[in-house]
């Protein structure tokens, strides 16, 4: 009882596991009681094997269960002598009197000892079982949400709709997909959505964002592990998103262990300004988080903007000052754009052609009726050509396509526009 209350049961259990001290080979001394001599009877060990013990040093007997729990037994057959002081009146009648009936203090302490040794009834065991079941349910619930997030990310689908109220028949892709998963898996159904605790459904927008961030983190870790200690180059471009925030997109290129050139998107960094020092600081912050170093950089690829490739204060120059081996290469797509656009604008017929093409595409794409008229006429031409055997026919050939609008910064898109306008049915 001198130990802390939180430690007593653990200490009692150790005593009970060791069992009572019963020195059967000891030569028990005699004691005089009146005109007779009495001594401890060794046969009592066999009669009371689970709780009677003997102290050789004190020549006293104790009751292990009563000693460990120290009940208030009053004057019952020796009072406290059986519990703390020890018992030396070697009369079996005294022992039997102390044991008493089914509800005696001795039998109550004996039941406490048995309950303490029975781990299945211990409160820690019951709590562990409940906690283990809660962990299993939580893991099932979390895995279901993770699976839904992985599917939506892989397919590039939106997670939520404008309204996710329970009264609606369509609550958005995430919740509808989770319902579909629950309908086809009974283990998932019993722990998710309405069967989940109100504060642990794992379906809130914040939880979805957390899972997406974890997926992005793990994906980048896979890229970094694949990169290893190899040298790499970077491709950087800045753009403004719909919420009017300047962002810097970072892509790395490297050669993997199989000798193949790999290009991987690392992420988007928000920048307050697009001047070169801030862009470099944002790049260094990204490298610091990912464990990359500018010293391993062997190439830079940007557009021709002054803040990117400026000879004095551009991002290219700032990186070259720190690492002269990070050679700069102007983006080929921008080079082609810069070369062809002036040539096309200076040639009146070519400029007129693309102006007319752009107007036709805009007019046709703006009306479903006009688009159907173009498709119908072109389908007639394709049918006539197939009858004469001009184009090839077969599975996957002469499929219907949409008109493509040319991009302002990619000259290659003009070719796609011309092809889609010439024939909406392509191989």
C-alpha positions as CSV (number, residue, x, y, z in Angstrom):
1,X,0.0,0.0,0.0
2,X,3.1,2.3,0.2
3,X,3.2,2.4,-3.6
4,X,1.4,4.8,-5.9
5,X,-2.2,3.9,-6.4
6,X,-1.7,3.6,-10.2
7,X,1.1,1.0,-9.7
8,X,-0.5,-1.2,-7.1
9,X,-2.3,-3.6,-9.4
10,X,0.8,-4.1,-11.5
11,X,2.9,-4.9,-8.4
12,X,0.2,-7.2,-7.0
13,X,0.1,-9.1,-10.3
14,X,3.8,-9.7,-10.1
15,X,3.4,-11.1,-6.6
16,X,0.6,-13.4,-7.6
17,X,2.4,-14.6,-10.7
18,X,5.4,-15.7,-8.5
19,X,3.0,-17.4,-6.1
20,X,3.1,-17.8,-2.3
21,X,6.4,-18.6,-0.6
22,X,6.1,-22.2,0.6
23,X,9.5,-23.6,1.8
24,X,8.5,-27.3,2.0
25,X,12.1,-28.5,3.0
26,X,12.4,-26.2,5.9
27,X,12.8,-27.5,9.4
28,X,10.0,-25.6,11.1
29,X,10.7,-24.7,14.8
30,X,8.4,-25.5,17.7
31,X,6.7,-22.9,19.9
32,X,5.1,-23.4,23.3
33,X,1.5,-22.6,23.8
34,X,0.7,-23.3,27.4
35,X,1.9,-26.8,28.3
36,X,2.1,-27.9,24.6
37,X,4.5,-27.4,21.8
38,X,3.2,-26.5,18.4
39,X,4.9,-26.1,15.0
40,X,3.8,-25.1,11.5
41,X,2.4,-28.1,9.6
42,X,3.9,-28.6,6.2
43,X,0.8,-30.4,5.0
44,X,-1.1,-27.1,5.1
45,X,0.8,-26.1,1.9
46,X,-0.9,-28.8,0.0
47,X,-4.3,-28.0,1.6
48,X,-4.1,-24.3,0.9
49,X,-1.7,-24.2,-2.1
50,X,-2.8,-20.9,-3.7
51,X,-2.6,-18.4,-0.8
52,X,-0.9,-19.7,2.4
53,X,2.8,-18.7,2.7
54,X,5.5,-18.9,5.4
55,X,8.3,-16.6,6.3
56,X,11.4,-18.4,7.4
57,X,13.0,-15.3,8.8
58,X,10.0,-14.4,11.0
59,X,8.6,-17.9,11.6
60,X,5.2,-16.5,10.7
61,X,2.5,-17.4,8.3
62,X,0.7,-15.1,5.9
63,X,-2.3,-15.2,3.5
64,X,-1.0,-13.8,0.2
65,X,-4.4,-12.6,-1.1
66,X,-5.3,-10.9,2.2
67,X,-1.8,-9.4,2.5
68,X,-2.0,-7.9,-1.0
69,X,-5.4,-6.3,-0.6
70,X,-5.4,-5.9,3.2
71,X,-9.1,-6.0,3.9
72,X,-10.7,-4.8,7.1
73,X,-11.5,-8.1,8.7
74,X,-12.0,-6.8,12.3
75,X,-11.6,-9.6,14.9
76,X,-12.2,-12.4,12.4
77,X,-9.9,-15.2,13.6
78,X,-6.9,-13.1,14.6
79,X,-7.8,-9.8,13.0
80,X,-4.9,-8.1,11.3
81,X,-2.4,-10.8,12.2
82,X,-3.4,-12.7,9.0
83,X,-3.0,-9.6,6.9
84,X,0.1,-7.6,8.0
85,X,1.7,-8.8,11.2
86,X,1.8,-12.5,10.5
87,X,0.2,-15.5,12.1
88,X,2.0,-17.9,14.5
89,X,-0.8,-19.7,16.3
90,X,-0.3,-23.1,14.7
91,X,-3.9,-24.3,15.1
92,X,-5.7,-25.4,12.0
93,X,-9.0,-24.3,13.5
94,X,-7.8,-20.7,13.5
95,X,-7.0,-20.9,9.8
96,X,-10.4,-22.4,8.9
97,X,-12.1,-19.7,11.0
98,X,-10.2,-17.0,9.1
99,X,-11.3,-18.5,5.8
100,X,-14.9,-18.3,6.9
101,X,-17.9,-18.5,4.6
102,X,-18.4,-17.5,0.9
103,X,-18.8,-13.8,1.8
104,X,-15.9,-13.6,4.2
105,X,-13.2,-11.0,3.8
106,X,-10.7,-13.7,2.9
107,X,-12.8,-15.1,0.1
108,X,-13.5,-11.6,-1.2
109,X,-9.7,-10.9,-1.4
110,X,-9.2,-14.3,-3.1
111,X,-11.8,-13.3,-5.7
112,X,-10.0,-10.0,-6.2
113,X,-6.8,-11.9,-6.9
114,X,-8.4,-14.2,-9.4
115,X,-9.9,-11.2,-11.2
116,X,-6.6,-9.5,-11.2
117,X,-4.9,-12.5,-12.8
118,X,-7.7,-12.9,-15.4
119,X,-6.5,-10.5,-18.1
120,X,-9.7,-11.0,-20.1
121,X,-11.7,-9.2,-17.4
122,X,-9.1,-6.5,-16.7
123,X,-10.2,-3.0,-17.5
124,X,-7.1,-2.4,-19.6
125,X,-7.9,-5.5,-21.7
126,X,-11.5,-4.3,-22.3
127,X,-10.3,-0.8,-23.1
128,X,-7.7,-2.2,-25.5
129,X,-10.3,-4.3,-27.3
130,X,-12.6,-1.2,-27.6
131,X,-9.6,0.9,-28.8
132,X,-8.5,-1.8,-31.3
133,X,-12.0,-2.0,-32.7
134,X,-12.1,1.8,-33.0
135,X,-8.8,1.7,-34.8
136,X,-10.0,-0.9,-37.3
137,X,-13.1,1.1,-38.0
138,X,-11.1,4.3,-38.4
139,X,-8.6,2.7,-40.7
140,X,-11.5,1.3,-42.9
141,X,-13.1,4.7,-43.0
142,X,-9.9,6.5,-43.8
143,X,-8.9,4.0,-46.6
144,X,-12.3,4.5,-48.2
145,X,-11.8,8.2,-48.3
146,X,-8.3,7.8,-49.6
147,X,-9.5,5.4,-52.4
148,X,-12.1,7.9,-53.5
149,X,-9.5,10.8,-53.6
150,X,-7.1,8.6,-55.5
151,X,-9.7,7.8,-58.1
152,X,-10.8,11.4,-58.6
153,X,-7.2,12.6,-58.8
154,X,-6.3,10.0,-61.4
155,X,-9.3,10.8,-63.5
156,X,-8.9,14.6,-63.1
157,X,-12.5,15.0,-61.8
158,X,-13.9,17.7,-59.5
159,X,-14.4,16.6,-55.9
160,X,-17.4,18.7,-54.8
161,X,-20.5,20.3,-56.2
162,X,-22.1,23.6,-55.4
163,X,-24.3,22.0,-52.7
164,X,-23.7,18.8,-50.7
165,X,-26.8,18.8,-48.6
166,X,-28.2,15.4,-47.7
167,X,-31.5,16.2,-49.2
168,X,-30.0,16.4,-52.7
169,X,-29.9,13.4,-55.0
170,X,-26.4,14.4,-56.2
171,X,-23.9,15.6,-53.5
172,X,-20.8,15.8,-55.7
173,X,-18.3,13.3,-57.0
174,X,-16.6,12.5,-53.7
175,X,-19.6,11.7,-51.6
176,X,-21.4,9.9,-54.5
177,X,-18.3,7.8,-55.1
178,X,-18.1,7.0,-51.4
179,X,-21.8,6.0,-51.4
180,X,-21.1,3.7,-54.4
181,X,-18.2,2.1,-52.6
182,X,-20.3,1.6,-49.4
183,X,-23.1,0.0,-51.4
184,X,-20.7,-2.6,-52.8
185,X,-18.7,-3.3,-49.7
186,X,-20.5,-4.2,-46.4
187,X,-17.4,-3.6,-44.3
188,X,-17.2,0.0,-45.6
189,X,-20.9,0.6,-45.3
190,X,-21.1,-0.2,-41.5
191,X,-18.5,2.4,-40.6
192,X,-18.9,5.3,-43.1
193,X,-21.3,8.1,-43.8
194,X,-24.4,7.9,-41.6
195,X,-22.9,5.0,-39.7
196,X,-19.8,6.9,-38.7
197,X,-19.5,9.2,-35.7
198,X,-20.7,12.7,-36.4
199,X,-17.2,14.2,-35.7
200,X,-15.3,11.4,-37.5
201,X,-16.8,10.9,-40.9
202,X,-13.6,11.9,-42.7
203,X,-15.6,13.4,-45.6
204,X,-15.3,17.2,-44.9
205,X,-13.6,19.5,-47.5
206,X,-10.6,20.0,-45.1
207,X,-10.1,16.2,-44.9
208,X,-10.2,15.9,-48.7
209,X,-7.7,18.6,-49.0
210,X,-5.4,17.0,-46.4
211,X,-5.5,13.7,-48.3
212,X,-4.8,15.4,-51.6
213,X,-1.8,17.2,-50.0
214,X,-0.5,13.9,-48.7
215,X,-0.9,12.3,-52.1
216,X,1.0,15.2,-53.7
217,X,3.7,14.9,-51.0
218,X,4.1,11.2,-51.6
219,X,4.2,11.6,-55.4
220,X,7.0,14.2,-55.1
221,X,8.9,11.9,-52.8
222,X,8.7,9.1,-55.4
223,X,10.1,11.6,-58.0
224,X,12.9,12.7,-55.7
225,X,13.9,9.1,-54.9
226,X,13.9,8.2,-58.6
227,X,16.1,11.3,-59.3
228,X,18.5,10.2,-56.5
229,X,21.9,11.9,-56.8
230,X,21.6,12.5,-60.6
231,X,22.1,15.9,-62.2
232,X,19.1,17.6,-63.6
233,X,17.8,20.7,-65.4
234,X,14.8,22.9,-64.7
235,X,12.0,24.4,-66.8
236,X,10.2,27.4,-65.2
237,X,7.4,29.6,-66.4
238,X,5.1,32.0,-64.6
239,X,1.4,32.5,-65.1
240,X,-1.6,34.2,-63.5
241,X,-4.4,32.0,-62.3
242,X,-8.1,32.8,-62.2
243,X,-7.9,34.2,-58.7
244,X,-5.4,36.8,-60.0
245,X,-2.4,35.3,-58.2
246,X,1.0,35.0,-59.8
247,X,2.4,31.5,-59.8
248,X,5.6,29.9,-60.9
249,X,5.5,26.3,-62.3
250,X,8.6,24.2,-61.9
251,X,9.5,21.1,-64.0
252,X,12.7,19.0,-63.8
253,X,14.3,16.9,-66.5
254,X,16.8,14.2,-65.7
255,X,18.1,10.9,-67.0
256,X,17.0,7.9,-65.0
257,X,18.9,4.7,-64.3
258,X,17.6,3.1,-67.5
259,X,19.1,6.0,-69.6
260,X,15.7,7.5,-70.4
261,X,15.0,11.2,-70.3
262,X,12.4,11.9,-67.7
263,X,10.4,15.1,-67.3
264,X,8.5,15.5,-64.0
265,X,6.3,18.4,-62.7
266,X,7.4,19.3,-59.2
267,X,4.9,22.0,-58.2
268,X,3.6,25.5,-58.3
269,X,5.0,28.2,-56.1
270,X,3.0,31.4,-55.4
271,X,5.1,34.6,-55.9
272,X,4.1,38.1,-54.9
273,X,6.0,39.5,-57.9
274,X,7.6,38.1,-61.0
275,X,10.9,39.9,-60.7
276,X,14.0,37.7,-60.9
277,X,15.1,37.8,-57.2
278,X,11.7,36.7,-56.0
279,X,11.6,33.9,-58.6
280,X,15.0,32.7,-57.6
281,X,14.0,32.9,-53.9
282,X,10.9,30.8,-54.6
283,X,12.9,28.3,-56.5
284,X,15.4,28.0,-53.6
285,X,12.6,27.5,-51.1
286,X,11.2,24.7,-53.2
287,X,14.7,23.1,-53.6
288,X,15.2,23.4,-49.8
289,X,11.9,21.6,-49.0
290,X,12.7,18.8,-51.5
291,X,16.4,18.3,-50.6
292,X,17.7,19.5,-54.0
293,X,20.7,21.7,-54.6
294,X,21.5,24.3,-57.2
295,X,25.0,22.8,-57.5
296,X,23.4,19.7,-59.2
297,X,21.7,21.9,-61.8
298,X,23.0,21.6,-65.3
299,X,20.4,23.3,-67.4
300,X,17.8,26.1,-67.4
301,X,14.9,26.5,-69.8
302,X,12.6,29.6,-69.9
303,X,10.9,31.9,-72.3
304,X,12.4,35.1,-73.7
305,X,11.0,37.5,-71.0
306,X,13.5,39.9,-69.6
307,X,12.9,38.8,-66.0
308,X,13.8,35.2,-67.1
309,X,16.7,35.4,-69.5
310,X,17.9,39.0,-68.9
311,X,21.6,39.3,-69.3
312,X,22.1,41.5,-66.1
313,X,19.3,40.8,-63.7
314,X,17.4,37.9,-65.1
315,X,16.7,34.6,-63.4
316,X,19.2,32.9,-65.8
317,X,22.0,35.3,-64.8
318,X,21.4,35.0,-61.1
319,X,21.6,31.2,-61.2
320,X,24.7,31.2,-63.5
321,X,26.4,33.4,-60.9
322,X,25.9,30.7,-58.3
323,X,26.4,27.7,-60.6
324,X,28.2,28.4,-64.0
325,X,27.4,24.8,-65.1
326,X,23.6,25.6,-65.3
327,X,23.5,26.3,-69.0
328,X,20.6,28.3,-70.4
329,X,18.5,27.0,-73.3
330,X,15.8,29.1,-74.8
331,X,12.4,27.3,-74.9
332,X,12.1,25.8,-78.4
333,X,8.3,26.4,-78.6
334,X,8.8,30.1,-77.8
335,X,11.7,30.2,-80.4
336,X,9.4,28.8,-83.1
337,X,6.7,31.2,-82.1
338,X,9.0,34.2,-82.2
339,X,10.3,33.2,-85.6
340,X,7.1,32.3,-87.4
341,X,4.7,34.9,-86.1
342,X,6.6,37.9,-87.6
343,X,7.1,36.0,-90.8
344,X,3.4,35.1,-91.1
345,X,2.3,38.7,-90.2
346,X,4.6,40.1,-92.9
347,X,3.2,37.9,-95.6
348,X,-0.2,39.2,-96.4
349,X,-1.7,36.0,-97.9
350,X,-0.6,33.9,-94.9
351,X,-1.9,36.5,-92.4
352,X,-5.2,36.7,-94.3
353,X,-5.5,32.9,-94.4
354,X,-5.1,32.5,-90.6
355,X,-7.5,35.4,-90.0
356,X,-10.1,33.7,-92.1
357,X,-9.5,30.4,-90.4
358,X,-9.8,31.9,-87.0
359,X,-13.1,33.6,-88.0
360,X,-14.5,30.4,-89.5
361,X,-13.6,28.3,-86.4
362,X,-15.1,30.9,-84.1
363,X,-18.4,31.1,-86.1
364,X,-18.8,27.3,-86.4
365,X,-17.9,26.5,-82.7
366,X,-20.3,29.2,-81.5
367,X,-23.4,27.3,-82.9
368,X,-24.3,23.7,-82.7
369,X,-26.4,24.0,-85.9
370,X,-23.5,25.4,-87.9
371,X,-21.2,22.6,-86.5
372,X,-23.7,19.9,-87.5
373,X,-23.9,21.4,-91.1
374,X,-20.2,21.2,-91.5
375,X,-20.1,17.6,-90.2
376,X,-23.0,16.6,-92.4
377,X,-21.3,17.9,-95.6
378,X,-18.0,16.4,-94.6
379,X,-19.6,13.1,-93.9
380,X,-21.1,13.1,-97.3
381,X,-17.7,13.7,-98.9
382,X,-16.1,10.9,-96.8
383,X,-18.9,8.5,-97.9
384,X,-18.3,9.3,-101.6
385,X,-14.6,8.9,-101.2
386,X,-15.0,5.5,-99.5
387,X,-17.1,4.3,-102.4
388,X,-14.3,5.2,-104.8
389,X,-11.7,3.6,-102.5
390,X,-9.7,6.8,-102.0
391,X,-9.2,6.8,-98.2
392,X,-8.5,3.7,-96.2
393,X,-11.3,2.2,-94.1
394,X,-11.2,0.1,-91.1
395,X,-11.5,0.0,-87.3
396,X,-10.4,3.3,-85.7
397,X,-10.1,5.1,-89.0
398,X,-12.1,8.2,-90.2
399,X,-13.3,9.1,-86.7
400,X,-15.2,12.3,-86.1
401,X,-13.1,15.1,-84.4
402,X,-13.8,18.6,-83.1
403,X,-12.6,21.9,-84.5
404,X,-9.5,23.1,-82.7
405,X,-8.9,26.7,-81.9
406,X,-5.4,28.0,-82.5
407,X,-3.4,29.1,-79.4
408,X,-1.8,32.5,-79.2
409,X,1.5,31.3,-77.8
410,X,1.9,27.9,-79.5
411,X,2.4,28.0,-83.3
412,X,2.0,24.2,-83.5
413,X,-1.7,24.6,-82.6
414,X,-2.3,26.4,-86.0
415,X,-1.4,23.2,-87.8
416,X,-4.0,21.3,-85.8
417,X,-6.6,23.9,-86.6
418,X,-6.0,23.6,-90.3
419,X,-6.1,19.8,-90.2
420,X,-9.4,19.7,-88.2
421,X,-11.0,22.3,-90.5
422,X,-9.9,20.5,-93.7
423,X,-11.5,17.2,-92.5
424,X,-13.5,16.7,-89.3
425,X,-13.1,13.0,-90.0
426,X,-9.4,12.0,-89.5
427,X,-7.5,8.7,-89.1
